[in-house]
Amino acid sequence: MADKDTSKPLTVITGASRGLGRALAEHFLSKGYLVAGCSRSNEGALTHSDYHHAAVDIRDEAAVTAWARALRRQFGGVDVVIANAGLARSALYLSVTPGNVFDDFLRVNFAGVFFTLREMSKLMLRRPNARIITISSTMVPLSQEGTSVYSATKAAVQQMTKVLAKELAPQGITCNVIAPAMMETDASQELAKEGDWKDRMLALQTIPRVIGLDEVCHAADYLVSPMAASVTGQVIYLGLAD
């Protein structure tokens, strides 16, 4: 594959083959960015002259490190990182065992984000106005039944992002969280199969409607813009007044 045009800013997005990740990738491509996305396979990868896809399991530390090294060789550095990949699944606390939901959520929702941010932030140190965005959920403040492990991992991501905001501020890197309420994704469609789950969740939101993927993209737009140069360590909830 030919080298990409490195004169354009590079956005790295995990979980970019579907759902919110794909919407974010398409959005940043439309804004003139290069986009490097990953998912566990090449299935469903975008086809675009400015898009570079890698099959990476973010649970695998060595795989994330190798991906970051490949990006350094090809692009030199990274301007924006959006840690989007994650699992969403309902499981009552007493049904959770180390072999199912517990391990999956820890490895994808927390460890995968940790590995991604650690390796990609190294590629951002010499980039002006670099931005990190993590994706969380309104399930953290809502503390709903069936989300004990999911909410705990998303809360950990939020806290990690706030700490990174302080650690990386001297390098000019801002770190923020976007936490949407219910969106129309594969994960929400799975959860919606559980009886009246969708209606109950919408009733808990301050704005009781499904949040559009485009709304999340526009929130990301703001956070990567020069107007948000002094915004860091913040959690932006969409659809919920915390």
ROMI-440051 format. One line per field, with one value per residue: x, y, z of N, C-alpha, C in turn; residue in three letters; chain; residue number from 1. Coordinates in steps of 0.02 Angstrom, whole numbers, always signed. Example, Ala and Ser with C-alpha at 12.3 -4.5 7.8 and 13.67 -1.06 7.14 Angstrom:
2
n_X (+660;+642)
n_Y (-284;-112)
n_Z (+390;+354)
ca_X (+615;+684)
ca_Y (-225;-53)
ca_Z (+390;+357)
c_X (+660;+645)
c_Y (-165;+2)
c_Z (+390;+394)
r (Ala;Ser)
c (A;A)
k (1;2)
***
This chain:
242
n_X (+42;+26;+111;+25;-38;+50;+38;-84;-185;-186;-306;-336;-439;-519;-610;-672;-748;-885;-1043;-1031;-893;-868;-949;-882;-759;-796;-843;-729;-649;-724;-696;-571;-466;-334;-370;-339;-397;-453;-508;-558;-544;-524;-646;-783;-715;-687;-679;-576;-476;-402;-406;-343;-337;-321;-308;-330;-328;-374;-363;-245;-92;+34;-6;-66;+43;+125;+44;+47;+183;+189;+109;+188;+298;+236;+163;+225;+176;+36;-116;-247;-332;-460;-530;-633;-680;-772;-867;-1040;-1153;-1283;-1286;-1332;-1267;-1244;-1236;-1119;-963;-785;-751;-835;-926;-854;-710;-710;-758;-662;-545;-573;-646;-572;-429;-395;-418;-325;-201;-207;-210;-90;+10;-21;-15;+120;+153;+106;+176;+256;+170;+77;-63;-126;-250;-345;-481;-595;-723;-865;-1007;-1177;-1220;-1135;-1157;-1292;-1302;-1369;-1466;-1392;-1281;-1161;-1024;-997;-1022;-927;-806;-815;-819;-691;-618;-655;-597;-462;-440;-454;-344;-241;-259;-200;-69;-25;-42;+71;+132;+49;-64;-234;-360;-512;-681;-817;-980;-1110;-1290;-1418;-1384;-1412;-1346;-1259;-1240;-1337;-1451;-1447;-1464;-1590;-1672;-1706;-1844;-1929;-1819;-1765;-1863;-1863;-1732;-1731;-1823;-1751;-1662;-1615;-1644;-1757;-1732;-1662;-1489;-1410;-1285;-1219;-1223;-1132;-1018;-1009;-987;-860;-795;-795;-710;-587;-559;-481;-550;-571;-453;-417;-494;-497;-487;-623;-791;-910;-1075;-1201;-1368;-1401;-1415;-1297)
n_Y (-60;+112;+252;+364;+535;+631;+763;+798;+806;+668;+557;+434;+296;+180;+26;+47;-6;-16;+49;+181;+205;+189;+292;+402;+389;+409;+539;+615;+592;+662;+787;+811;+744;+622;+455;+326;+174;+38;-131;-293;-373;-365;-357;-268;-149;+24;+95;+207;+337;+405;+328;+210;+47;-70;-236;-262;-325;-246;-291;-356;-318;-320;-319;-194;-111;-146;-97;+41;+66;+39;+143;+251;+232;+250;+371;+459;+530;+561;+650;+657;+552;+437;+339;+223;+90;-38;-141;-173;-238;-316;-378;-455;-431;-546;-646;-634;-699;-735;-792;-746;-611;-524;-535;-504;-370;-303;-323;-269;-144;-74;-115;-119;+13;+77;+22;+73;+215;+235;+194;+269;+401;+423;+449;+573;+673;+768;+837;+979;+1043;+921;+794;+692;+585;+495;+370;+358;+325;+367;+277;+272;+381;+349;+221;+94;-59;-213;-163;-167;-210;-159;-19;+6;-13;+89;+200;+190;+219;+353;+412;+382;+457;+587;+595;+578;+696;+790;+742;+747;+877;+967;+934;+987;+915;+884;+798;+721;+665;+592;+554;+474;+461;+340;+268;+222;+81;-75;-134;-72;-117;-252;-248;-193;-298;-350;-350;-211;-129;-22;+80;+103;+152;+268;+343;+381;+474;+647;+714;+634;+542;+449;+469;+541;+474;+570;+678;+645;+646;+783;+836;+783;+853;+983;+964;+937;+1053;+1218;+1304;+1232;+1225;+1248;+1162;+1025;+866;+845;+780;+755;+741;+676;+701;+686;+766;+777)
n_Z (+0;-40;+37;+146;+131;+229;+263;+308;+459;+576;+633;+753;+777;+875;+857;+732;+628;+631;+694;+814;+802;+665;+615;+669;+604;+468;+480;+518;+409;+314;+355;+313;+372;+390;+431;+543;+577;+682;+706;+764;+653;+473;+417;+355;+347;+310;+145;+79;+14;+109;+220;+335;+381;+516;+576;+735;+897;+1034;+1162;+1170;+1219;+1154;+1021;+1007;+1033;+923;+820;+847;+823;+687;+639;+675;+590;+465;+469;+556;+669;+782;+787;+841;+953;+971;+1083;+1060;+1050;+1129;+1244;+1272;+1378;+1466;+1631;+1776;+1941;+2025;+1933;+1868;+1821;+1832;+1709;+1607;+1575;+1660;+1635;+1498;+1492;+1572;+1496;+1369;+1386;+1482;+1495;+1358;+1318;+1401;+1350;+1219;+1236;+1305;+1212;+1096;+1142;+1152;+1023;+1005;+1064;+1002;+925;+883;+974;+1006;+1035;+1146;+1157;+1252;+1256;+1352;+1456;+1499;+1590;+1696;+1794;+1815;+1870;+1849;+1868;+1821;+1759;+1827;+1806;+1679;+1699;+1797;+1728;+1632;+1716;+1767;+1652;+1634;+1749;+1728;+1612;+1662;+1747;+1655;+1585;+1668;+1676;+1543;+1505;+1510;+1390;+1298;+1264;+1262;+1358;+1357;+1394;+1310;+1346;+1296;+1306;+1271;+1114;+941;+911;+876;+1000;+1083;+1022;+1050;+1189;+1192;+1166;+1284;+1349;+1411;+1411;+1333;+1340;+1478;+1499;+1420;+1490;+1601;+1556;+1540;+1423;+1340;+1224;+1087;+1061;+925;+815;+744;+831;+929;+851;+821;+947;+968;+866;+920;+1031;+972;+910;+890;+975;+1090;+1158;+1291;+1360;+1459;+1541;+1560;+1571;+1455;+1453;+1351;+1329;+1462;+1618;+1733)
ca_X (+0;+65;+108;-27;-17;+60;+27;-149;-184;-205;-349;-337;-503;-526;-678;-693;-780;-957;-1071;-1005;-826;-872;-975;-828;-710;-824;-848;-663;-628;-759;-666;-504;-415;-317;-397;-314;-444;-441;-557;-526;-530;-532;-714;-821;-672;-701;-637;-567;-405;-369;-419;-296;-367;-278;-341;-296;-367;-346;-349;-177;-44;+86;-36;-75;+110;+146;+5;+75;+248;+175;+85;+246;+336;+199;+137;+268;+144;-37;-144;-307;-348;-527;-534;-704;-697;-795;-923;-1098;-1193;-1316;-1276;-1343;-1205;-1234;-1225;-1054;-907;-723;-743;-878;-932;-803;-647;-721;-762;-598;-494;-590;-666;-521;-359;-387;-412;-260;-148;-213;-189;-18;+52;-33;+7;+191;+158;+74;+216;+284;+117;+42;-136;-148;-312;-367;-552;-618;-796;-894;-1079;-1217;-1232;-1092;-1195;-1359;-1294;-1427;-1460;-1366;-1223;-1109;-956;-992;-1016;-863;-751;-822;-798;-617;-593;-664;-547;-397;-436;-444;-274;-199;-265;-149;-2;-7;-50;+135;+149;-1;-114;-294;-391;-581;-726;-885;-1020;-1177;-1345;-1431;-1375;-1432;-1288;-1270;-1244;-1401;-1502;-1446;-1494;-1661;-1708;-1724;-1907;-1941;-1756;-1756;-1909;-1840;-1672;-1749;-1858;-1701;-1623;-1642;-1673;-1778;-1732;-1599;-1438;-1385;-1212;-1193;-1215;-1068;-966;-1003;-954;-789;-773;-780;-653;-524;-552;-443;-593;-569;-383;-410;-541;-464;-508;-695;-837;-967;-1132;-1251;-1435;-1410;-1387;-1268)
ca_Y (+0;+174;+294;+415;+604;+648;+834;+804;+779;+598;+536;+362;+278;+107;+2;+91;-41;-13;+89;+248;+210;+200;+359;+449;+385;+442;+610;+647;+591;+716;+850;+817;+709;+552;+415;+258;+139;-33;-176;-358;-402;-318;-361;-207;-89;+77;+103;+278;+350;+431;+284;+154;+1;-124;-286;-260;-340;-200;-327;-383;-263;-323;-300;-121;-83;-155;-50;+108;+70;+43;+211;+297;+225;+273;+439;+500;+547;+558;+714;+645;+482;+426;+271;+210;+19;-60;-189;-154;-298;-316;-439;-444;-440;-614;-692;-620;-741;-714;-820;-719;-538;-489;-532;-470;-299;-277;-325;-224;-76;-39;-129;-99;+86;+92;+8;+119;+283;+236;+190;+324;+465;+430;+475;+639;+718;+823;+863;+1035;+1040;+851;+783;+625;+580;+428;+364;+326;+314;+394;+225;+283;+415;+321;+163;+52;-131;-250;-129;-160;-216;-110;+49;+12;-4;+155;+247;+187;+256;+424;+434;+379;+514;+648;+595;+591;+767;+826;+718;+764;+949;+1001;+919;+1019;+866;+884;+733;+730;+607;+600;+501;+481;+419;+286;+278;+165;+42;-147;-151;-51;-160;-314;-233;-178;-361;-369;-322;-140;-96;+42;+130;+120;+193;+334;+379;+405;+527;+715;+722;+564;+518;+418;+517;+526;+467;+634;+723;+627;+670;+856;+847;+770;+910;+1038;+949;+939;+1119;+1268;+1334;+1191;+1217;+1250;+1114;+961;+831;+853;+729;+787;+695;+693;+675;+679;+816;+739)
ca_Z (+0;-43;+97;+147;+130;+299;+275;+341;+527;+582;+688;+766;+806;+887;+844;+677;+573;+636;+748;+826;+776;+592;+605;+684;+550;+410;+495;+516;+339;+280;+378;+283;+411;+381;+486;+553;+620;+695;+736;+772;+587;+418;+393;+363;+349;+262;+87;+67;+0;+168;+277;+343;+431;+542;+617;+800;+956;+1083;+1225;+1164;+1227;+1102;+957;+1008;+1027;+854;+780;+857;+788;+615;+626;+679;+528;+406;+475;+597;+732;+786;+811;+879;+969;+999;+1109;+1054;+1054;+1194;+1249;+1312;+1388;+1531;+1671;+1848;+1978;+2051;+1878;+1837;+1842;+1798;+1642;+1554;+1569;+1699;+1598;+1434;+1504;+1595;+1444;+1313;+1405;+1520;+1474;+1288;+1316;+1431;+1302;+1162;+1255;+1323;+1153;+1049;+1170;+1137;+955;+1005;+1105;+962;+881;+914;+982;+1005;+1072;+1163;+1177;+1268;+1253;+1411;+1451;+1553;+1639;+1755;+1847;+1826;+1914;+1839;+1877;+1764;+1728;+1879;+1778;+1624;+1726;+1833;+1679;+1603;+1768;+1769;+1593;+1648;+1797;+1695;+1566;+1702;+1770;+1596;+1568;+1708;+1659;+1475;+1493;+1493;+1320;+1255;+1244;+1303;+1366;+1378;+1388;+1286;+1375;+1269;+1327;+1223;+1042;+900;+891;+883;+1071;+1110;+993;+1089;+1254;+1182;+1163;+1353;+1369;+1406;+1429;+1298;+1369;+1546;+1495;+1394;+1544;+1649;+1526;+1544;+1356;+1332;+1156;+1065;+1041;+859;+808;+721;+888;+960;+805;+828;+1011;+956;+827;+965;+1074;+934;+879;+928;+1027;+1151;+1177;+1363;+1390;+1471;+1601;+1567;+1547;+1421;+1448;+1300;+1345;+1534;+1663;+1789)
c_X (+44;+58;+54;+4;-11;+55;-39;-144;-212;-248;-348;-402;-505;-599;-710;-732;-856;-978;-1041;-936;-825;-898;-922;-775;-734;-827;-780;-633;-660;-730;-594;-448;-395;-346;-365;-361;-425;-505;-524;-510;-536;-603;-750;-780;-692;-654;-634;-493;-367;-381;-371;-323;-316;-321;-302;-346;-339;-336;-277;-127;+8;+57;-46;-8;+135;+109;+32;+141;+238;+150;+142;+287;+301;+181;+181;+240;+69;-62;-204;-315;-418;-532;-607;-723;-718;-852;-978;-1144;-1222;-1304;-1285;-1282;-1193;-1223;-1156;-1001;-844;-717;-788;-875;-874;-738;-655;-721;-696;-548;-509;-601;-614;-450;-347;-379;-344;-203;-148;-187;-115;+25;+41;-11;+82;+202;+130;+119;+244;+233;+82;-33;-163;-207;-324;-440;-566;-695;-820;-969;-1114;-1236;-1189;-1130;-1263;-1358;-1353;-1413;-1434;-1305;-1163;-1039;-947;-981;-950;-805;-755;-803;-722;-587;-599;-610;-477;-388;-423;-372;-227;-202;-212;-78;+21;-15;+16;+157;+97;-55;-175;-326;-461;-621;-791;-925;-1092;-1228;-1359;-1422;-1400;-1370;-1305;-1280;-1312;-1458;-1505;-1480;-1569;-1704;-1734;-1787;-1913;-1878;-1750;-1800;-1887;-1779;-1688;-1783;-1810;-1662;-1656;-1675;-1693;-1787;-1665;-1552;-1410;-1309;-1181;-1182;-1150;-1011;-955;-972;-879;-758;-752;-716;-586;-511;-509;-484;-590;-498;-373;-458;-506;-488;-583;-732;-898;-1022;-1180;-1317;-1449;-1379;-1362;-1275)
c_Y (+62;+214;+346;+485;+628;+722;+846;+778;+708;+587;+460;+346;+202;+88;+39;+58;-36;+35;+158;+256;+223;+270;+411;+449;+421;+518;+644;+644;+648;+784;+858;+786;+644;+515;+346;+224;+67;-66;-244;-393;-347;-316;-294;-143;-40;+73;+177;+291;+375;+389;+225;+109;-51;-171;-291;-277;-297;-231;-352;-325;-262;-301;-225;-86;-88;-107;+21;+117;+76;+113;+262;+294;+257;+347;+486;+517;+546;+624;+705;+570;+480;+352;+252;+137;+0;-109;-159;-215;-295;-382;-422;-466;-513;-665;-685;-666;-719;-738;-791;-644;-501;-480;-493;-394;-269;-272;-275;-153;-39;-51;-107;-24;+108;+81;+58;+188;+286;+237;+249;+391;+476;+460;+546;+693;+777;+852;+922;+1022;+968;+841;+709;+629;+507;+428;+325;+321;+348;+340;+234;+321;+384;+258;+114;-22;-163;-219;-125;-161;-165;-40;+58;+23;+65;+210;+249;+225;+331;+450;+433;+439;+579;+652;+610;+664;+808;+805;+742;+839;+984;+988;+949;+972;+873;+815;+742;+667;+630;+541;+508;+439;+369;+308;+216;+130;-32;-166;-132;-94;-228;-304;-222;-241;-382;-331;-248;-99;-28;+96;+152;+166;+263;+376;+409;+465;+595;+734;+652;+542;+486;+473;+496;+519;+532;+683;+708;+652;+745;+875;+835;+827;+968;+1025;+950;+1007;+1165;+1301;+1296;+1181;+1216;+1203;+1047;+931;+833;+792;+764;+734;+721;+660;+669;+738;+780;+779)
c_Z (+0;+21;+90;+145;+203;+313;+310;+413;+529;+644;+693;+802;+815;+877;+786;+622;+575;+691;+752;+797;+701;+577;+618;+628;+487;+420;+489;+445;+300;+298;+353;+323;+377;+441;+485;+601;+631;+717;+738;+706;+535;+390;+406;+362;+294;+202;+69;+58;+61;+231;+277;+398;+452;+583;+683;+855;+1013;+1151;+1228;+1164;+1171;+1034;+953;+999;+955;+807;+785;+821;+713;+596;+629;+614;+469;+409;+516;+665;+726;+816;+856;+891;+998;+1018;+1114;+1067;+1124;+1189;+1291;+1317;+1458;+1567;+1744;+1887;+1999;+1996;+1846;+1866;+1805;+1726;+1589;+1553;+1602;+1659;+1533;+1443;+1527;+1539;+1387;+1337;+1445;+1495;+1403;+1280;+1346;+1382;+1245;+1180;+1272;+1261;+1106;+1076;+1158;+1068;+949;+1036;+1066;+913;+916;+919;+978;+1053;+1085;+1185;+1193;+1268;+1314;+1402;+1510;+1604;+1701;+1809;+1862;+1870;+1910;+1849;+1813;+1732;+1776;+1849;+1722;+1651;+1762;+1784;+1647;+1653;+1773;+1710;+1605;+1695;+1767;+1648;+1604;+1727;+1712;+1576;+1606;+1687;+1590;+1459;+1476;+1420;+1272;+1231;+1291;+1303;+1394;+1363;+1357;+1310;+1351;+1307;+1271;+1151;+1005;+874;+897;+956;+1100;+1082;+1029;+1156;+1248;+1177;+1232;+1375;+1358;+1421;+1397;+1328;+1438;+1544;+1470;+1448;+1595;+1622;+1535;+1478;+1334;+1260;+1141;+1041;+973;+857;+784;+778;+925;+917;+813;+895;+1005;+915;+872;+1005;+1037;+903;+920;+983;+1092;+1176;+1253;+1399;+1398;+1537;+1613;+1541;+1519;+1413;+1394;+1318;+1419;+1571;+1725;+1854)
r (Met;Ala;Asp;Lys;Asp;Thr;Ser;Lys;Pro;Leu;Thr;Val;Ile;Thr;Gly;Ala;Ser;Arg;Gly;Leu;Gly;Arg;Ala;Leu;Ala;Glu;His;Phe;Leu;Ser;Lys;Gly;Tyr;Leu;Val;Ala;Gly;Cys;Ser;Arg;Ser;Asn;Glu;Gly;Ala;Leu;Thr;His;Ser;Asp;Tyr;His;His;Ala;Ala;Val;Asp;Ile;Arg;Asp;Glu;Ala;Ala;Val;Thr;Ala;Trp;Ala;Arg;Ala;Leu;Arg;Arg;Gln;Phe;Gly;Gly;Val;Asp;Val;Val;Ile;Ala;Asn;Ala;Gly;Leu;Ala;Arg;Ser;Ala;Leu;Tyr;Leu;Ser;Val;Thr;Pro;Gly;Asn;Val;Phe;Asp;Asp;Phe;Leu;Arg;Val;Asn;Phe;Ala;Gly;Val;Phe;Phe;Thr;Leu;Arg;Glu;Met;Ser;Lys;Leu;Met;Leu;Arg;Arg;Pro;Asn;Ala;Arg;Ile;Ile;Thr;Ile;Ser;Ser;Thr;Met;Val;Pro;Leu;Ser;Gln;Glu;Gly;Thr;Ser;Val;Tyr;Ser;Ala;Thr;Lys;Ala;Ala;Val;Gln;Gln;Met;Thr;Lys;Val;Leu;Ala;Lys;Glu;Leu;Ala;Pro;Gln;Gly;Ile;Thr;Cys;Asn;Val;Ile;Ala;Pro;Ala;Met;Met;Glu;Thr;Asp;Ala;Ser;Gln;Glu;Leu;Ala;Lys;Glu;Gly;Asp;Trp;Lys;Asp;Arg;Met;Leu;Ala;Leu;Gln;Thr;Ile;Pro;Arg;Val;Ile;Gly;Leu;Asp;Glu;Val;Cys;His;Ala;Ala;Asp;Tyr;Leu;Val;Ser;Pro;Met;Ala;Ala;Ser;Val;Thr;Gly;Gln;Val;Ile;Tyr;Leu;Gly;Leu;Ala;Asp)
c (A;A;A;A;A;A;A;A;A;A;A;A;A;A;A;A;A;A;A;A;A;A;A;A;A;A;A;A;A;A;A;A;A;A;A;A;A;A;A;A;A;A;A;A;A;A;A;A;A;A;A;A;A;A;A;A;A;A;A;A;A;A;A;A;A;A;A;A;A;A;A;A;A;A;A;A;A;A;A;A;A;A;A;A;A;A;A;A;A;A;A;A;A;A;A;A;A;A;A;A;A;A;A;A;A;A;A;A;A;A;A;A;A;A;A;A;A;A;A;A;A;A;A;A;A;A;A;A;A;A;A;A;A;A;A;A;A;A;A;A;A;A;A;A;A;A;A;A;A;A;A;A;A;A;A;A;A;A;A;A;A;A;A;A;A;A;A;A;A;A;A;A;A;A;A;A;A;A;A;A;A;A;A;A;A;A;A;A;A;A;A;A;A;A;A;A;A;A;A;A;A;A;A;A;A;A;A;A;A;A;A;A;A;A;A;A;A;A;A;A;A;A;A;A;A;A;A;A;A;A;A;A;A;A;A;A;A;A;A;A;A;A)
k (1;2;3;4;5;6;7;8;9;10;11;12;13;14;15;16;17;18;19;20;21;22;23;24;25;26;27;28;29;30;31;32;33;34;35;36;37;38;39;40;41;42;43;44;45;46;47;48;49;50;51;52;53;54;55;56;57;58;59;60;61;62;63;64;65;66;67;68;69;70;71;72;73;74;75;76;77;78;79;80;81;82;83;84;85;86;87;88;89;90;91;92;93;94;95;96;97;98;99;100;101;102;103;104;105;106;107;108;109;110;111;112;113;114;115;116;117;118;119;120;121;122;123;124;125;126;127;128;129;130;131;132;133;134;135;136;137;138;139;140;141;142;143;144;145;146;147;148;149;150;151;152;153;154;155;156;157;158;159;160;161;162;163;164;165;166;167;168;169;170;171;172;173;174;175;176;177;178;179;180;181;182;183;184;185;186;187;188;189;190;191;192;193;194;195;196;197;198;199;200;201;202;203;204;205;206;207;208;209;210;211;212;213;214;215;216;217;218;219;220;221;222;223;224;225;226;227;228;229;230;231;232;233;234;235;236;237;238;239;240;241;242)
***
